[in-house]
Amino acid sequence: MKDELNGVFPAVCPLDCPDTCGLLLHKEQGRIVKVTGNPEHPITRGAICNKVRNMTERVYHPERLLYPMKRVGAKGEGRFERISWEEAIDEIAGRYRQIIDEHGSESILPYSFYGNMGILSVDGMDRRFFNRLGSSRLGQGICNAAGNTGWKYTMGFGGGTSPESAIKAKLFIVWGGNIVSTNMHMLTMIEQARKDGAKLVVIDVHRNRTAQRADWFIPLHPGTDSALALGMMNVLFSRGWTDEAFLAEYTVGAEELREHVKAYPPERVSAITGVPAEDIVKLAELYATTSPAYIHIGNGLQHHDNGGMTVRTIVCLPALTGQWLVEGGGAFKTNGPYGNMNADALERPELRSNPGARLVSMNQLGEALLELEPKIRSLFVYCSNPAVVAPDTTKVEQGLMREDLFTVVHDLFLTDTAKYADIVLPATSSFENTDLYSSYWHHYVQLQEPVIPPQGESKSNVEMFKLLAQALGFEEDAFQDTEEDMIRQALDYEANPYLDGVSLEALKAQRFVKLNMEPQRQYLRRLNTPSGKIELLSERMAAAGLPALPTYVPLKEGYDGERRPGPLAKYPLMFISPPNHSFLNSTFSNVEKLTRVEKEPLLQIHPEDAVQRGIADSDPVTVFNDRGRYEVKAQVTDKALPGVVVSQGLWWEGEGGRQRANRLTADRLADMGGGATFFSTVVEVKRQ
């Protein structure tokens, strides 16, 4: 760490956000007093969101954990006493030895996600530790697994159009994403392009902040996005608006798809989606006749039963019109694969003596804790808050309440999950340790070095897992590596030519280093599908028991325009719980400045649905289904279609309140990748 007590220091935003902004931390007397954007960053250019502008409120929060604690009250009560790190490590190591002796190593389950996007924090020493321990493995499908799998079935390689190229588009279709709140610099680029005549179309189930800024907003029934894409394909093929030369050279299955989409005429698709037939034709014509045309696929639409197929279907559209060959055209879902690091060097899978250890889906944590055999006897949570973010909260709570479950939580705060822990360990913020960051949107790799010392007795994930490894007698060299050793190992990866030129030394000198994007010039020649081409027809999908061609598959739980709830339906409304503007999942939910901005959780309900239930604006309501109930105030608005209710943000639960949206959501897995199905949820609403 640098010695200076005063000055301006470079940093990286650690949040699970595609922008991965370059930051400047302003210090006075050794304390960060202000966070601003770094104007030298080539993509984010000094602009940051309000969340990050208030990051000091999180770093210096009065409720931040500063020392290890041991539970002295009942689980969930949140009563702890202070202990030393030596006592905490000895307790964990002793319990782990006992659990392994009595029940085997797979009775221990790590639970983590990307609460901090630092590669060393979530894909480094932690993976080495649990590999060496031989624990159960965690299937991390809570966020983008379904959509990424669907994309790869079509495209093979996971990356898409670069932001530097996308800004040249003349048509932007933002499909299922509220980028005002979740990818602000992409919106900035779109606004720049609009000044030169570009148009913005937003397709979503909710008239969110992004939709309100669109030239054309197209609302549709939840989970019907693939039907809309298929309707567009029907029009493109039938009217001769496809690029036949591109289809012949770069795709397989074009003729089969041409015949297949005849089953999706605009009139039928309109009945499914709620989008007027003439608008489906108009959208297809706009897409076919405007070039470059860029599709930005958001995160939310994959959180359905059919989420993988939805993304797989949408990403076929640029192939039909040849937009992959047009600079500024194509599509984006994630660009993370361009910056893939050397995962084996980071995680050291050879340390695991049981490579076939069971895989537990993080989306089914409650079921795993309650029903899985042999039982999970210990849960180690870091970089996540499953009591708030995991689906089917009631089951998760019941599992966390088990007296025979030894739970450890490493976090900055006593989260709703930490209140169930037996041992709580204080974690550093990202500004207190060394880490490596890449973006899943832009192409810059960044280095974070400590700007302030660890607060209190907090420790980084790397340091904490090294202490545990030492206590358990793990003597492998992997547990002696420093952060800089691990960064060098991560970047030493000949299999990824995009990393050429990215090194620790370059990062120390420049703070952010661009990937070598030269191989992208051969993008369409490097697709690693079985055919080496864009697979409009996928034999791999057929072998996996999925439709080989893009297909609309109705939701297991939910409705569309053809399948409406009957008058006796127990739960006739669809419930959607997207992010709000001021939180990121459950992060910042305890920061007073930001909770004041959001005020309180609300349920947006259409006037027609409100009138039927005798609900007025600001009425307290209960949202419920067989899984649980959620208590909020009603906001009567037409921002969603009738039959759809929306509540934004994941709130920590207050005293006596029931304000976790995930009490209502199911732990079913999506059609692909073990993804989550948060938005395939039906409910009823009543006035309290």
LUMZA-598345 format. One record per residue (C-alpha): y negated, x negated, z; residue in one letter. Coordinates in steps of 0.5 Angstrom, whole numbers, padded with zeros to 4 digits, always signed. Example, Ala and Ser with C-alpha at 12.3 -4.5 7.8 and 13.67 -1.06 7.14 Angstrom:
+0009-0025+0016a;+0002-0027+0014s;
***
This chain:
+0000+0000+0000m;-0007-0002-0002k;-0011-0004+0004d;-0018-0001+0002e;-0020+0004+0007l;-0025+0007+0002n;-0025+0008-0005g;-0022+0012-0011v;-0015+0011-0012f;-0010+0013-0018p;-0005+0018-0017a;+0000+0023-0020v;+0001+0030-0019c;+0008+0031-0016p;+0008+0039-0017l;+0014+0042-0021d;+0009+0044-0027c;+0009+0041-0034p;+0002+0038-0034d;+0004+0032-0029t;-0004+0031-0028c;-0007+0024-0027g;-0011+0024-0021l;-0016+0020-0017l;-0016+0020-0009l;-0022+0019-0006h;-0022+0016+0001k;-0027+0015+0006e;-0025+0011+0013q;-0017+0011+0010g;-0017+0019+0009r;-0017+0022+0003i;-0023+0027+0003v;-0023+0029-0005k;-0018+0030-0010v;-0020+0030-0017t;-0017+0029-0024g;-0017+0023-0028n;-0021+0023-0034p;-0018+0017-0037e;-0011+0021-0037h;-0010+0022-0045p;-0007+0029-0044i;-0010+0032-0038t;-0017+0029-0038r;-0020+0030-0031g;-0018+0037-0031a;-0014+0040-0025i;-0012+0046-0022c;-0015+0049-0016n;-0008+0048-0012k;-0008+0041-0013v;-0016+0040-0012r;-0014+0043-0005n;-0008+0038-0004m;-0012+0035+0002t;-0011+0042+0006e;-0003+0040+0005r;-0003+0033+0007v;-0007+0034+0013y;-0005+0041+0015h;-0005+0042+0022p;+0002+0044+0022e;+0005+0038+0018r;+0011+0036+0021l;+0010+0029+0024l;+0016+0027+0028y;+0024+0029+0028p;+0026+0035+0032m;+0032+0038+0035k;+0033+0046+0035r;+0033+0048+0043v;+0032+0056+0041g;+0036+0061+0037a;+0037+0060+0029k;+0031+0063+0026g;+0027+0063+0032e;+0023+0056+0031g;+0024+0053+0037r;+0025+0045+0037f;+0024+0039+0042e;+0022+0032+0039r;+0027+0027+0039i;+0027+0020+0036s;+0029+0018+0029w;+0034+0014+0032e;+0037+0020+0036e;+0036+0024+0029a;+0040+0019+0025i;+0046+0018+0030d;+0046+0026+0031e;+0047+0027+0024i;+0052+0021+0023a;+0056+0023+0028g;+0057+0030+0026r;+0058+0028+0019y;+0064+0024+0021r;+0067+0029+0026q;+0066+0034+0020i;+0069+0030+0015i;+0075+0028+0020d;+0076+0035+0021e;+0074+0039+0015h;+0074+0034+0009g;+0067+0031+0006s;+0067+0037+0001e;+0065+0042+0007s;+0058+0038+0007i;+0053+0041+0001l;+0046+0038-0001p;+0041+0043-0003y;+0035+0041-0006s;+0030+0042-0012f;+0024+0039-0015y;+0019+0041-0009g;+0017+0034-0011n;+0018+0032-0018m;+0018+0024-0016g;+0025+0022-0020i;+0026+0017-0014l;+0025+0023-0009s;+0030+0028-0012v;+0035+0024-0017d;+0035+0017-0013g;+0038+0015-0007m;+0039+0022-0005d;+0045+0023-0010r;+0047+0016-0009r;+0048+0018-0001f;+0052+0024-0003f;+0056+0021-0008n;+0058+0016-0003r;+0059+0021+0002l;+0064+0025-0003g;+0060+0032-0001s;+0060+0038-0005s;+0056+0038-0011r;+0050+0043-0013l;+0049+0046-0019g;+0042+0046-0020q;+0041+0052-0024g;+0035+0056-0021i;+0030+0054-0026c;+0031+0053-0033n;+0038+0052-0034a;+0040+0058-0038a;+0034+0057-0043g;+0035+0050-0044n;+0043+0051-0045t;+0041+0056-0050g;+0036+0052-0054w;+0041+0046-0054k;+0046+0051-0057y;+0041+0052-0063t;+0038+0045-0063m;+0042+0040-0060g;+0037+0036-0057f;+0033+0039-0052g;+0026+0037-0054g;+0021+0040-0058g;+0014+0040-0061t;+0009+0035-0058s;+0002+0037-0055p;-0001+0033-0059e;+0002+0036-0065s;+0001+0043-0063a;-0006+0043-0062i;-0006+0043-0070k;-0003+0050-0070a;-0007+0056-0073k;-0002+0061-0070l;+0000+0060-0062f;+0005+0065-0060i;+0006+0064-0052v;+0013+0068-0051w;+0014+0070-0044g;+0010+0065-0040g;+0003+0065-0036n;+0000+0059-0038i;-0007+0060-0035v;-0003+0059-0028s;+0003+0055-0030t;+0001+0050-0036n;-0007+0050-0036m;-0008+0044-0041h;-0004+0047-0046m;-0009+0053-0046l;-0014+0048-0046t;-0011+0046-0053m;-0010+0053-0055i;-0018+0055-0054e;-0020+0048-0058q;-0016+0051-0063a;-0018+0058-0063r;-0025+0055-0064k;-0023+0053-0071d;-0020+0060-0072g;-0013+0059-0069a;-0010+0066-0066k;-0007+0067-0060l;-0001+0072-0059v;+0002+0073-0052v;+0009+0077-0052i;+0010+0079-0044d;+0013+0084-0040v;+0006+0083-0036h;-0001+0083-0038r;-0002+0077-0034n;-0008+0072-0034r;-0006+0069-0041t;-0005+0076-0044a;-0012+0078-0042q;-0014+0072-0046r;-0010+0073-0052a;-0012+0076-0059d;-0006+0080-0059w;-0002+0082-0053f;+0005+0085-0054i;+0008+0088-0048p;+0015+0090-0048l;+0021+0092-0044h;+0024+0086-0039p;+0030+0083-0042g;+0029+0085-0049t;+0026+0079-0052d;+0032+0077-0056s;+0032+0084-0060a;+0024+0083-0062l;+0026+0076-0065a;+0032+0079-0068l;+0027+0085-0071g;+0023+0079-0074m;+0028+0076-0077m;+0030+0082-0080n;+0023+0083-0083v;+0023+0075-0085l;+0030+0076-0089f;+0029+0083-0092s;+0022+0081-0095r;+0023+0074-0097g;+0019+0070-0092w;+0024+0065-0091t;+0024+0058-0093d;+0030+0058-0097e;+0030+0050-0098a;+0029+0049-0091f;+0035+0053-0089l;+0040+0050-0094a;+0038+0043-0092e;+0037+0043-0085y;+0041+0049-0082t;+0048+0052-0082v;+0050+0060-0081g;+0044+0062-0085a;+0048+0067-0090e;+0051+0070-0084e;+0045+0071-0080l;+0042+0074-0086r;+0047+0079-0086e;+0048+0080-0078h;+0040+0082-0077v;+0041+0088-0082k;+0043+0091-0076a;+0036+0090-0072y;+0031+0094-0077p;+0024+0095-0074p;+0026+0102-0072e;+0032+0100-0068r;+0028+0094-0065v;+0022+0099-0063s;+0027+0103-0059a;+0030+0098-0055i;+0023+0094-0054t;+0018+0099-0054g;+0014+0095-0059v;+0012+0100-0065p;+0016+0098-0071a;+0009+0097-0075e;+0007+0092-0070d;+0014+0088-0071i;+0013+0088-0078v;+0006+0086-0077k;+0008+0080-0072l;+0013+0078-0077a;+0008+0078-0083e;+0003+0074-0079l;+0008+0069-0077y;+0011+0068-0084a;+0004+0067-0087t;+0000+0063-0082t;+0002+0056-0082s;+0002+0052-0077p;+0005+0057-0073a;+0008+0054-0066y;+0012+0058-0061i;+0011+0056-0053h;+0017+0059-0050i;+0016+0060-0042g;+0020+0060-0036n;+0021+0067-0034g;+0024+0070-0040l;+0030+0066-0039q;+0031+0069-0031h;+0035+0075-0034h;+0042+0076-0035d;+0041+0075-0042n;+0036+0069-0041g;+0040+0064-0045g;+0041+0068-0051m;+0034+0070-0051t;+0032+0063-0052v;+0037+0061-0057r;+0035+0067-0061t;+0027+0065-0061i;+0028+0058-0063v;+0032+0060-0069c;+0025+0063-0072l;+0022+0056-0074p;+0028+0055-0078a;+0027+0061-0082l;+0020+0059-0084t;+0021+0052-0084g;+0016+0051-0079q;+0020+0045-0076w;+0017+0041-0082l;+0010+0043-0081v;+0006+0038-0076e;+0003+0043-0071g;+0009+0048-0072g;+0016+0049-0069g;+0017+0051-0062a;+0017+0048-0054f;+0021+0050-0049k;+0021+0043-0045t;+0020+0036-0047n;+0023+0033-0041g;+0029+0030-0045p;+0024+0025-0049y;+0023+0022-0042g;+0030+0022-0040n;+0032+0016-0035m;+0038+0012-0034n;+0041+0018-0029a;+0048+0013-0028d;+0044+0008-0026a;+0040+0012-0021l;+0045+0016-0018e;+0051+0012-0018r;+0057+0017-0020p;+0062+0011-0019e;+0060+0011-0012l;+0064+0018-0011r;+0071+0018-0010s;+0072+0025-0011n;+0069+0026-0018p;+0072+0033-0019g;+0069+0035-0012a;+0067+0043-0013r;+0061+0045-0016l;+0057+0050-0012v;+0051+0054-0015s;+0044+0054-0012m;+0043+0061-0014n;+0049+0063-0010q;+0048+0060-0003l;+0048+0066+0001g;+0055+0068-0002e;+0057+0060-0001a;+0055+0060+0006l;+0059+0067+0008l;+0065+0067+0003e;+0067+0060+0000l;+0073+0057+0002e;+0074+0052+0005p;+0068+0053+0009k;+0061+0049+0008i;+0060+0046+0015r;+0054+0043+0014s;+0048+0044+0009l;+0043+0039+0008f;+0036+0041+0005v;+0030+0037+0002y;+0025+0039-0003c;+0027+0046-0003s;+0026+0052+0001n;+0032+0057+0000p;+0030+0062+0005a;+0024+0064+0001v;+0026+0061-0006v;+0034+0063-0007a;+0036+0070-0009p;+0039+0075-0005d;+0035+0073+0002t;+0039+0077+0006t;+0045+0074+0005k;+0042+0067+0005v;+0039+0069+0012e;+0046+0071+0014q;+0049+0064+0012g;+0044+0060+0015l;+0045+0064+0022m;+0052+0061+0022r;+0053+0058+0029e;+0058+0053+0026d;+0054+0051+0020l;+0050+0044+0022f;+0044+0045+0018t;+0039+0039+0017v;+0032+0040+0013v;+0027+0034+0011h;+0021+0037+0009d;+0013+0037+0011l;+0013+0043+0014f;+0017+0048+0019l;+0019+0052+0013t;+0022+0059+0014d;+0029+0055+0012t;+0027+0049+0017a;+0027+0055+0023k;+0035+0055+0022y;+0036+0048+0022a;+0039+0044+0028d;+0035+0038+0026i;+0029+0037+0022v;+0026+0031+0019l;+0019+0030+0017p;+0018+0028+0010a;+0012+0024+0007t;+0008+0027+0002s;+0008+0024-0005s;+0001+0020-0004f;+0005+0016+0002e;+0010+0013-0002n;+0012+0010-0009t;+0015+0014-0014d;+0016+0015-0022l;+0014+0021-0026y;+0015+0024-0033s;+0013+0030-0035s;+0017+0036-0039y;+0011+0037-0043w;+0007+0031-0045h;+0010+0024-0046h;+0007+0020-0041y;+0011+0016-0035v;+0007+0015-0029q;+0007+0011-0023l;+0005+0013-0016q;+0004+0008-0011e;+0002+0009-0003p;-0005+0011-0002v;-0005+0013+0005i;+0001+0011+0010p;+0006+0016+0012p;+0003+0021+0017q;+0006+0021+0024g;+0013+0018+0023e;+0015+0022+0017s;+0019+0018+0012k;+0021+0019+0004s;+0027+0021+0002n;+0029+0014+0000v;+0028+0011+0006e;+0031+0017+0010m;+0038+0017+0006f;+0038+0009+0007k;+0038+0010+0014l;+0043+0015+0014l;+0048+0011+0009a;+0047+0005+0014q;+0049+0009+0020a;+0055+0011+0016l;+0057+0004+0015g;+0056+0005+0007f;+0055-0003+0005e;+0055-0002-0002e;+0049-0006-0006d;+0046+0001-0008a;+0044+0002-0001f;+0040-0004-0001q;+0035-0003-0007d;+0028-0002-0006t;+0024+0003-0010e;+0022-0002-0015e;+0029-0004-0016d;+0031+0003-0018m;+0025+0004-0022i;+0027-0002-0026r;+0034+0001-0027q;+0032+0008-0029a;+0027+0005-0034l;+0033+0000-0037d;+0036+0005-0042y;+0038+0003-0049e;+0041+0010-0050a;+0034+0013-0050n;+0029+0010-0055p;+0023+0014-0053y;+0023+0009-0047l;+0022+0003-0051d;+0016+0000-0048g;+0016+0003-0042v;+0017-0002-0036s;+0015-0002-0029l;+0010-0008-0030e;+0007-0004-0036a;+0006+0002-0031l;+0003-0002-0026k;-0002-0005-0031a;-0004+0002-0034q;-0002+0007-0029r;+0001+0012-0035f;+0005+0009-0041v;+0006+0014-0047k;+0014+0014-0049l;+0015+0011-0056n;+0015+0017-0060m;+0017+0014-0067e;+0024+0016-0067p;+0021+0024-0067q;+0019+0022-0074r;+0027+0023-0075q;+0027+0029-0071y;+0031+0034-0075l;+0036+0028-0077r;+0038+0026-0070r;+0040+0033-0067l;+0046+0033-0064n;+0049+0039-0065t;+0057+0039-0068p;+0054+0040-0075s;+0048+0035-0074g;+0044+0041-0076k;+0040+0047-0073i;+0046+0052-0072e;+0044+0059-0073l;+0051+0060-0072l;+0055+0056-0067s;+0062+0055-0066e;+0061+0052-0060r;+0058+0059-0057m;+0064+0062-0060a;+0069+0058-0057a;+0065+0059-0050a;+0066+0066-0051g;+0059+0068-0053l;+0057+0071-0060p;+0056+0066-0065a;+0050+0069-0068l;+0044+0071-0064p;+0045+0077-0061t;+0041+0082-0057y;+0046+0083-0050v;+0043+0089-0046p;+0042+0087-0038l;+0048+0088-0033k;+0042+0090-0029e;+0036+0094-0032g;+0034+0098-0037y;+0031+0098-0044d;+0028+0103-0049g;+0035+0106-0051e;+0038+0105-0044r;+0033+0109-0040r;+0035+0111-0032p;+0037+0118-0032g;+0033+0123-0027p;+0039+0122-0022l;+0038+0114-0022a;+0038+0111-0015k;+0034+0105-0017y;+0030+0107-0024p;+0025+0101-0024l;+0025+0094-0026m;+0022+0089-0021f;+0019+0083-0024i;+0017+0077-0019s;+0013+0072-0023p;+0009+0066-0020p;+0002+0068-0018n;-0004+0063-0019h;-0005+0059-0013s;+0002+0058-0010f;+0008+0054-0014l;+0014+0058-0012n;+0013+0057-0004s;+0009+0051-0004t;+0002+0052-0002f;+0004+0059+0001s;+0002+0056+0008n;-0005+0053+0006v;-0010+0058+0009e;-0015+0056+0003k;-0010+0059-0002l;-0007+0064+0001t;-0015+0067+0002r;-0015+0067-0005v;-0009+0071-0006e;-0010+0075+0000k;-0003+0078+0001e;+0003+0080-0003p;+0002+0086-0008l;+0006+0091-0012l;+0003+0092-0019q;+0006+0099-0021i;+0004+0103-0027h;+0000+0110-0025p;+0005+0114-0028e;+0010+0111-0023d;+0005+0112-0018a;+0003+0119-0019v;+0011+0121-0019q;+0012+0118-0012r;+0005+0120-0009g;+0003+0113-0008i;-0005+0111-0009a;-0008+0104-0009d;-0007+0100-0003s;-0002+0104+0000d;+0003+0101+0004p;+0010+0101+0000v;+0017+0099+0001t;+0021+0096-0005v;+0028+0097-0004f;+0035+0097-0007n;+0042+0096-0004d;+0041+0088-0003r;+0034+0089+0002g;+0027+0091+0002r;+0020+0088+0001y;+0014+0091+0004e;+0007+0090+0001v;+0001+0094-0001k;+0001+0098-0008a;-0004+0096-0013q;-0004+0102-0018v;-0005+0098-0025t;-0003+0099-0033d;-0002+0091-0033k;+0006+0093-0034a;+0009+0098-0038l;+0012+0105-0034p;+0018+0103-0031g;+0016+0096-0029v;+0014+0094-0022v;+0011+0087-0021v;+0010+0083-0015s;+0007+0076-0016q;+0008+0070-0012g;+0013+0067-0006l;+0010+0068+0001w;+0013+0065+0007w;+0015+0071+0012e;+0010+0073+0017g;+0011+0076+0024e;+0015+0082+0023g;+0014+0082+0016g;+0019+0083+0010r;+0015+0079+0005q;+0020+0076+0001r;+0021+0078-0006a;+0028+0075-0006n;+0031+0080-0001r;+0031+0084-0008l;+0034+0079-0013t;+0041+0078-0015a;+0045+0072-0014d;+0049+0074-0021r;+0049+0068-0026l;+0046+0068-0033a;+0050+0068-0039d;+0049+0061-0040m;+0048+0054-0036g;+0049+0058-0029g;+0042+0060-0029g;+0038+0065-0025a;+0037+0072-0026t;+0031+0074-0022f;+0028+0079-0026f;+0034+0083-0028s;+0033+0087-0022t;+0032+0095-0021v;+0029+0098-0015v;+0026+0104-0012e;+0019+0104-0009v;+0017+0109-0003k;+0010+0110+0001r;+0011+0108+0008q;
***
